[in-house]
Amino acid sequence: MALQRPKGTQDHLPDGSPKLSSDLRASAFAFVQDTARRVLERSGAQPITTPLFEEAELVKRGVGGSTDIVRKEMFTVYYFGDHGGYVLRPEGTASIVRAYLQNGLKQLPAPLKLWTHGPMFRAENVQKGRLRQFHQVDYEVLGSTDPLVDAEAIWLMWEVVRELGLTGVRVKLGSIGDPEDREAYNTYLRGLFGAHLERLSGDSKDRLERNPMRILDSKSEADQALITELGVRPMLDFLGEEARAHFGAVQAYLREWDVPFDLDPSIVRGLDYYRRTAWELHHTQVGAKSALGGGGRYDGLAEQLGGAAVPGIGWAFGIERLLLALDAEGVALPEAEGPALFLAALDEEGVGLAARLALKARAAARVEFAYRALKPGSAFKEADRRRARFAAVIGSEEAARGVLRLKALASGEQREVAFGDLGTFLREHA
Ligand code: AMP
């Protein structure tokens, strides 16, 4: 058998491909990206790109040594049999904060809103909606602790979902407080779970010392059963005065702007650098892997990376998860359009001329041409297969007169268009 793609990766394919399921359409993937880009750029977010691989140390410090991502899921980069301490990035935030610090972006007007999209890599156990290479749209705001920035960030996610046409989405909102609040909560959790050590999964036993809050995030069913049984008090009970006021302000803005949300004490986020506001967007129909995206504030991250203190907040959508949700809701996404014009020569001498006319007409519209001479019937059939709006043929007689014979494929109507008028015709009709 021919070589296969690696486990946990996907091919996104052109419309009309024989093995296409609707969540694997490259045109749908592009539609999601374009929608996010439109929403984000309207808000003043500026594009940024960072490398696909980074120092392992950046990821360790940025994502947190106690996370599954760092402990079990990093793809290490090898070259010439050696490895330079690099890993494929598992998420975008640490890289963007690194780029901000390294490139002096503090000089730009604050708060600085940045966005990016691209592949992320985690060596996870593969299942539907959980891949090893997946794609995120990422939004990060640096340089402000204002709760208005938090609320706007959540609003932007909601806006992307709305513009995509999804309806079955819930915002789950929480706050994980300031570090001292988390410490108090962790002390409480250590006491509580410490008394039931034998019932915790191996991973959660490890977490009990390092970061007991992560137990609440556990993927183990036994852990989740124990959490329910013990009636664990929520983090929200442990918020200090400032974190509580901040959280109250975020909620007030969201209510004012009609963004529906549910308070969810179980939102702890898998990554270590979060502070205060944390949230996830879930879909009601995509099953176990229902998180479409999530975000949070990370005021301590820049310092953790060895830089100056810069507050930040950000979120990421999983594009493949959005595609699954669109598929589950049966949202009709625009099909990739065919060309405005498909142009063919009727004899070999005319092929170069037809191509030249097509290349020139591309200033006005999408135009494709035949790479060899075709009979009129085949030319129209080829145009139809490509879903072109118009087909045109040039024979020696037309070439001599400087005209194209053009047919509108929907109506069958035919007419002649002079070479020099082709651009204007396409601008007006295509
Ligand atoms: P995180 O960076 O873990 O907060 O993830 C943000 C979003 O990325 C999640 O809500 C998912 O939509 C998506 N995501 C995370 N991990 C995966 C994965 N392994 N496969 C597919 N999507 C993922």
Residues whose N, C-alpha, C, O or C-beta is under 5 A from the ligand:
A	BS01	AMP	E91 R122 E124 G129 R130 L131 F134 A291 L292 G293 G294 A316 F317 G318 R321
